[in-house]
Amino acid sequence: MMCEGKEEGWLQLPPEALAPWAALNNIKLHDIKVSVDPTHHERGAGIFAQKPLSCPPDSHTTLMTVPRDLILSKERIDQHAKVDKDFRDLLSTLGEFGQNPRTLIPLFLLTQSYLLHPSPPSPRFTHTPLTTYLRLLPVPPLPTLWPPSLLPLLRGTTLLPALRAKLTSLHRDFTTLQTLSASLPWTSDLFSDADGLFTFPDWVAVDGMYRSRALEFPGIGPCMAPGIDMANHCGGEGTKAIYEVDGAGHGVLLLRAGQEVGRGEEVTITYGDGKGACEMVFSYGFLEEGRESAGELFLDLGTGEDPLGKAKRAVAGVAPGVKIVDCPGDEGVRWEGEWIWLVVVNEEDGLEFMVQRTVEGEEELRGFWKGEEIKGAEELQGRLERDERWDLWRLRAISVLQGRVEEQLTELYGCEDEVNGMKFGEGTDIPEEARNMAMKLRELEGNLLEKAYASFEEEKEKLAASEVVTRYLAAMNLGDDSATESAEADHDTADEEDDFS
């Protein structure tokens, strides 16, 4: 319904309609306007200066003020529920599920679109100023909204598993919404698989509208700020403005200290300078012009046939993977992810799991390192860092990481011929813009993976030469069980001699 409404016009308004809507709802625009850059139609609407603007180096210049009661947040929706009986009744069926902003804000957008439908099944819900604002929001070009024909372009990238996981999560949420709301008979008009007005693609669309425009305001939390969320992204020194909350609790867009903007120049904010290429495409549907690095990427990391794999996942407390971050110049890469320490140690090293009964009488799986309880992978890392064999654990981790990177490179490069052979552009199901973005992502991630592989090789060589590792390997090569135990021990006394003969 959402996409059809945009195409048919009843859910669509041009960007220029923001100005009269803003004036009607007390949003103050100070020498700026919302419009489309004629040289970059693909970027959609943005904020542009109507005259030269500047800001002293020790202050900020206000460009836009959005009243707090227009900021779409959990606080605002809770207030709305007090005057909208249908929405309040719907929320009451959802319990805790309906209290998370990730669910609550898209649900609000969905019910507001019901009010705009030219022939709704029955009169429901209550109009708000944000009902009209919904018509100003485009359906974003996020990968969650891509047709299946585009997905092969992402094979071998870290975006494809993230996309599949997100769609699975969204489908689970929509099914939960259908199930919980079914206790209200009239919600069958909304969510029924048979003849409900809203379908799963509509849920994906409102999720995309929210995620691509979500901001975080102090004291308000995750939200959408009408008007401010029309600002496009530009990172680094190109960021012209910031968003904040003023003393009265209103949302404000401020020209950054020391910045100047010419007449007709775009006023940009940053969506996050530290975001990797995959996250930019996933959350916003684009890559910045001139981007030269993937920045970072996340690789999932399984436990293979490890019999303790299920137990490790149960106690980890962290995502089962690692983040690889590009470092500037020739500094190689760094990586983050406590999960790997659970992957590289096992029972013979001192890791064990036991089921214990809590004071409430419930059974609980707990992990132990050398007889002492560990509360997750992060605590295990701390124990390993203090262990004499730390270099050995690091070598194992780097070896596992390098193998995982090699696996990803093989998958990425193994389908290049197929991806390059896919027809795109006019007369095909693959728009040229989407194809170019996917190919750029493939290039950037391939470069970072190659850099990571080389960096891990250097680190492996250094660790393999450490005294701890050479002693351990010597013992293993001799095949002497007692020597191996000595090499792996923590040395109960400081004057204990190592004997590998």
C-alpha positions in Angstrom: 0.0 0.0 0.0 2.8 2.5 0.9 4.6 2.3 -2.4 1.3 2.3 -4.3 0.2 5.4 -2.4 3.4 7.2 -3.4 3.0 6.3 -7.0 -0.7 7.1 -7.2 -0.2 10.5 -5.4 -2.5 10.2 -2.4 0.5 9.5 -0.1 2.8 12.0 -1.9 3.6 15.8 -1.7 6.5 17.6 -3.4 9.4 18.8 -1.2 8.3 22.4 -1.7 5.1 21.7 0.3 7.2 21.6 3.4 7.4 25.4 3.8 3.6 26.0 4.1 3.2 22.9 6.3 6.1 24.1 8.5 4.6 27.6 8.8 1.2 26.1 9.8 2.8 24.0 12.5 5.2 26.6 14.0 8.4 25.2 12.5 10.8 28.2 12.0 12.9 28.2 8.9 15.6 30.9 9.1 16.8 31.8 5.6 16.7 28.2 4.4 14.4 26.1 2.2 13.7 22.5 1.4 14.0 21.6 -2.3 15.7 19.2 -4.8 19.1 20.1 -6.1 18.6 20.2 -9.9 22.1 18.9 -10.4 21.6 15.9 -8.1 18.0 14.7 -8.5 19.0 11.2 -7.2 19.7 12.7 -3.7 16.1 13.7 -3.3 15.1 16.7 -1.1 17.7 18.7 0.9 18.1 21.9 2.8 19.5 24.9 1.0 20.5 28.4 2.0 18.4 31.3 0.6 21.1 33.8 1.2 24.8 33.8 2.3 25.0 32.5 5.9 27.9 32.5 8.3 28.6 31.7 11.9 31.2 33.1 14.3 33.8 30.7 15.5 32.6 30.8 19.1 28.8 30.2 18.6 26.1 28.6 16.4 23.6 30.2 14.1 20.0 28.8 14.2 18.7 27.6 10.9 15.6 25.7 11.9 13.5 25.2 15.1 11.1 22.3 15.4 8.6 22.4 18.4 9.1 19.4 20.7 5.5 18.3 20.2 6.2 17.7 16.5 9.3 15.5 17.1 8.2 12.0 16.5 9.5 10.1 19.5 8.1 7.6 22.1 7.2 10.6 24.2 5.2 12.2 21.4 3.4 8.9 20.6 2.5 8.2 24.2 0.8 11.7 24.3 -1.0 10.9 21.0 -2.3 7.6 22.4 -4.2 9.5 25.1 -6.4 11.2 22.4 -6.5 8.4 19.8 -8.6 5.5 21.3 -8.0 3.2 18.3 -4.2 3.6 18.5 -4.3 3.2 22.3 -6.4 0.0 22.1 -3.9 -1.3 19.5 -0.9 -0.6 21.7 -2.6 -2.3 24.6 -2.7 -5.6 22.7 1.0 -5.4 21.9 2.4 -5.0 25.5 6.2 -4.6 25.7 6.6 -5.3 22.0 4.8 -2.0 21.2 7.0 0.1 23.5 10.3 -0.1 21.6 10.8 2.9 19.4 12.0 0.6 16.7 8.5 -0.9 16.6 6.4 2.1 17.9 7.5 4.7 15.4 7.0 2.6 12.3 3.6 1.5 13.7 2.6 5.1 14.2 3.5 5.9 10.6 1.6 2.9 9.4 -1.6 3.9 11.2 -1.3 7.5 10.0 -1.1 6.3 6.4 -4.4 4.6 7.1 -6.0 8.0 7.5 -4.7 9.1 4.1 -6.0 6.0 2.2 -8.8 7.1 -0.3 -11.1 4.2 0.8 -10.2 2.8 4.2 -12.3 -0.2 5.4 -13.7 1.8 8.4 -13.0 5.1 10.1 -10.1 4.6 12.5 -7.4 6.6 14.3 -6.9 10.3 14.7 -5.3 12.9 12.5 -2.2 14.8 13.6 0.0 17.4 12.0 2.3 14.4 11.2 -0.4 12.8 9.0 0.4 15.3 6.3 4.2 15.1 7.0 4.0 11.4 6.1 3.1 12.5 2.5 6.4 14.5 2.4 8.5 11.4 3.2 9.9 9.5 0.3 10.2 5.7 0.4 14.0 5.4 0.7 16.1 3.3 -1.7 17.2 0.9 1.1 18.3 -2.6 0.2 15.5 -4.0 2.4 13.2 -2.6 -0.3 15.1 -3.9 -3.3 13.5 -6.4 -5.6 15.0 -9.9 -5.6 16.6 -9.3 -9.0 19.1 -6.9 -7.3 20.3 -9.2 -4.5 22.8 -11.2 -6.6 24.8 -8.0 -6.9 25.6 -8.2 -3.2 26.9 -11.8 -3.2 30.1 -12.0 -1.2 29.6 -8.6 0.5 28.9 -8.3 4.2 25.7 -6.5 3.3 23.9 -9.6 2.0 23.9 -11.5 5.3 23.0 -8.3 7.2 20.1 -7.7 4.8 18.8 -11.2 5.1 19.0 -11.0 8.9 17.1 -7.7 8.9 14.3 -9.0 6.6 14.0 -12.1 8.9 13.7 -9.8 11.9 11.2 -7.6 10.2 9.1 -10.5 9.2 9.1 -11.9 12.7 8.0 -8.4 14.0 5.2 -8.2 11.5 4.0 -11.7 12.4 4.1 -10.7 16.1 2.1 -7.6 15.3 -0.5 -9.7 13.4 -0.7 -12.2 16.2 -0.9 -9.9 19.2 -3.3 -7.4 17.6 -5.8 -10.2 16.5 -7.5 -9.9 19.9 -9.1 -6.7 18.5 -11.6 -7.8 15.9 -11.3 -4.7 13.7 -7.5 -5.1 13.2 -8.2 -7.8 10.7 -9.0 -4.9 8.3 -5.4 -3.8 8.9 -3.2 -6.9 9.2 -5.0 -10.0 8.1 -3.1 -12.0 5.5 -6.3 -12.6 3.6 -7.6 -9.1 3.1 -5.8 -6.7 5.4 -4.9 -3.2 4.1 -1.3 -3.5 5.3 1.1 -6.2 4.1 4.7 -7.1 5.0 6.1 -4.8 2.3 4.3 -1.9 4.0 6.0 -2.8 7.3 9.4 -2.9 5.5 8.6 0.5 3.9 7.8 2.3 7.2 10.8 0.7 8.9 12.9 2.1 6.1 11.3 5.6 6.4 12.2 5.6 10.1 15.7 4.1 10.0 16.9 6.3 7.2 15.8 9.5 9.0 16.2 8.4 12.7 18.1 11.0 14.8 19.1 10.9 18.5 18.3 13.9 20.6 19.5 14.4 24.2 16.6 13.9 26.6 14.3 12.7 23.8 16.0 9.6 22.4 15.5 8.0 19.0 13.2 10.1 16.9 12.3 11.7 13.6 12.5 15.5 13.6 10.3 16.9 10.7 12.3 19.3 8.6 15.6 18.6 10.2 15.5 15.1 8.9 15.4 16.5 5.3 19.1 17.4 5.7 21.5 15.2 3.6 24.8 13.8 4.7 28.3 15.1 4.2 31.1 13.9 6.4 34.3 15.5 7.7 34.9 19.2 7.1 32.0 19.2 4.6 29.5 19.0 7.4 27.8 22.4 7.6 25.3 21.9 10.5 24.5 20.0 13.6 21.3 19.2 15.4 20.6 19.8 19.0 17.9 20.5 21.6 17.6 24.1 22.8 16.8 25.2 26.3 13.1 24.9 25.8 13.4 21.3 24.6 12.8 22.1 20.9 14.8 20.5 18.2 17.1 23.0 16.4 19.4 22.8 13.3 22.5 24.9 13.9 25.1 26.2 11.5 28.4 24.9 12.9 30.8 27.4 14.5 33.1 29.1 11.9 31.1 27.7 8.9 29.9 29.7 5.9 27.2 28.7 3.4 26.7 30.5 0.1 23.3 31.4 -1.4 21.9 28.2 -2.9 24.5 26.0 -1.2 23.3 22.9 0.5 23.2 22.7 4.3 24.4 19.2 5.3 24.7 17.2 8.6 26.6 14.1 9.2 24.9 10.7 9.6 28.1 9.5 11.3 31.6 9.9 10.0 32.7 6.6 11.4 30.1 4.5 9.6 31.4 1.9 7.2 30.4 1.6 3.6 28.1 -1.4 4.3 26.2 0.5 7.1 25.8 3.5 4.9 24.1 1.4 2.1 22.1 -0.6 4.7 20.8 2.4 6.6 20.7 5.2 4.1 20.8 3.6 0.6 23.8 5.4 -0.7 27.6 5.7 -0.7 29.3 9.1 -0.4 31.0 10.4 -3.6 34.7 10.0 -3.5 34.7 7.3 -0.8 38.0 5.4 -0.9 37.6 2.9 1.9 35.0 0.5 3.2 35.9 1.9 6.7 34.9 -1.2 8.5 33.0 -4.4 8.0 31.6 -7.1 10.2 32.3 -10.8 9.6 30.1 -13.4 11.3 32.2 -16.2 12.9 30.8 -19.6 13.5 32.1 -22.4 15.7 32.1 -25.1 13.0 31.8 -28.6 14.5 32.8 -27.5 18.0 30.7 -29.5 20.4 30.8 -26.6 22.8 29.5 -24.2 20.1 26.0 -24.0 21.4 27.1 -23.4 25.0 29.6 -20.7 23.9 26.9 -18.8 22.1 24.6 -19.1 25.1 27.0 -17.4 27.5 28.8 -15.1 25.1 26.8 -11.9 25.7 28.2 -10.5 22.4 27.5 -10.8 18.7 29.1 -13.9 17.1 31.5 -12.2 14.9 34.3 -9.6 14.5 34.5 -6.1 13.2 37.5 -5.2 11.0 38.4 -1.5 10.9 40.6 0.1 8.3 43.5 2.2 9.7 44.9 5.2 7.8 47.8 4.8 5.5 50.1 1.8 6.0 48.9 1.1 9.6 47.0 -2.0 8.5 43.8 -2.8 10.2 42.5 -3.3 13.7 39.8 -5.7 14.8 37.2 -5.8 17.6 35.1 -8.7 18.9 35.3 -10.5 22.2 33.5 -13.5 20.7 36.6 -14.8 19.1 38.2 -15.7 22.4 35.4 -18.2 23.0 36.1 -19.6 19.6 39.8 -20.3 20.1 39.8 -21.9 23.5 38.3 -25.3 24.6 38.1 -27.8 27.4 41.8 -28.8 27.1 42.8 -25.2 27.6 40.7 -24.7 30.7 37.2 -23.7 29.4 34.2 -25.6 30.8 30.4 -25.2 31.1 28.1 -26.3 33.8 24.4 -26.1 34.4 23.7 -24.7 37.9 20.5 -24.0 39.8 19.7 -20.4 40.7 18.3 -19.3 44.0 14.9 -19.2 42.3 15.3 -22.8 41.4 15.8 -22.3 37.7 18.6 -24.0 35.8 21.2 -21.8 34.2 24.2 -22.5 31.9 27.4 -20.9 33.2 30.9 -20.7 31.8 34.2 -21.2 33.7 37.8 -20.6 32.9 40.2 -22.7 35.0 37.5 -23.3 37.6 36.5 -19.6 38.0 33.2 -18.4 36.6 33.3 -16.0 33.6 30.3 -13.9 32.7 30.6 -13.7 29.0 33.2 -13.4 26.3 34.4 -10.0 27.5 35.4 -11.3 30.9 37.1 -14.3 29.3 39.2 -11.9 27.2 40.4 -10.3 30.4 41.4 -13.6 31.9 43.3 -14.6 28.8 45.2 -11.3 28.7 46.5 -12.1 32.2 47.4 -15.7 31.2 51.0 -16.6 30.4 49.9 -18.0 27.1 48.4 -14.7 25.9 50.6 -14.7 22.7 49.4 -18.2 22.0 45.7 -17.2 22.3 46.4 -14.2 20.1 48.1 -16.4 17.4 45.1 -18.7 17.4 42.7 -15.7 17.1 44.7 -14.1 14.2 44.8 -17.5 12.4 41.1 -17.9 12.7 40.5 -14.3 11.6 42.8 -14.7 8.6 41.0 -17.9 7.6 37.6 -16.1 7.8 38.9 -13.2 5.7 40.2 -15.6 3.1 36.8 -17.4 3.0 35.1 -14.0 2.5 37.5 -13.0 -0.3 36.9 -16.4 -2.0 33.1 -15.8 -1.9 33.4 -12.2 -3.1 35.8 -12.9 -6.0 34.3 -16.2 -6.9 31.1 -14.7 -8.3 32.7 -11.7 -10.0 32.1 -13.0 -13.6 28.5 -13.7 -12.8 28.0 -10.3 -11.2 29.8 -8.5 -14.0 27.7 -10.3 -16.6 24.4 -9.1 -15.2 22.6 -6.7 -17.5 21.6 -3.4 -16.1 20.1 0.0 -17.0 17.2 0.8 -19.3 15.0 -2.2 -20.2 16.3 -4.4 -17.3 15.3 -5.0 -13.7 18.6 -3.5 -12.4 18.8 0.3 -12.2 22.2 1.6 -13.2 22.5 3.7 -9.9 21.9 0.6 -7.7 24.3 -1.5 -9.7 27.1 1.2 -9.5 26.6 1.4 -5.8 26.8 -2.4 -5.3 29.9 -2.6 -7.5 31.6 0.2 -5.5 30.7 -1.6 -2.2 32.3 -4.8 -3.7 35.4 -3.0 -4.6 35.8 -1.3 -1.2 35.2 -4.4 0.8 37.5 -6.4 -1.4 40.3 -3.9 -0.8 39.8 -3.9 3.0 39.7 -7.7 3.1 43.0 -7.9 1.2 44.5 -5.4 3.5 43.3 -7.3 6.5 44.7 -10.6 5.1 48.2 -9.1 4.7 48.1 -7.4 8.1 47.1 -10.6 9.8 49.9 -12.4 8.0 52.5 -10.0 9.4 51.0 -10.3 12.9 51.0 -14.1 12.7 54.7 -14.1 11.9 55.5 -11.8 14.9 53.5 -13.9 17.3 54.9 -17.2 16.0 58.4 -15.9 16.9 57.4 -15.1 20.5 59.0 -17.2 23.3 55.6 -18.5 24.6 54.6 -19.8 21.1 57.9 -21.3 20.2 58.0 -23.2 23.5 54.5 -24.5 22.9 55.2 -25.5 19.3 58.4 -27.2 20.3 56.5 -29.2 22.9 53.8 -30.1 20.4 56.3 -31.2 17.8 58.1 -33.5 20.3 54.7 -35.0 21.1 55.6 -35.3 24.8 52.4 -35.1 26.8 54.1 -34.0 30.0 56.1 -31.3 28.1 52.9 -30.1 26.4 51.2 -29.8 29.8 54.2 -27.8 31.0 54.1 -25.5 28.1 50.4 -24.8 28.7 50.5 -24.4 32.4 50.3 -21.2 34.3 53.4 -22.0 36.3 52.2 -22.4 39.9 55.5 -21.1 41.3 57.8 -18.4 39.9 60.9 -20.6 40.1 59.4 -23.6 38.4 61.6 -24.8 35.5 60.3 -25.6 32.1 61.5 -29.0 30.9 60.8 -29.9 27.3 63.4 -32.6 26.9 
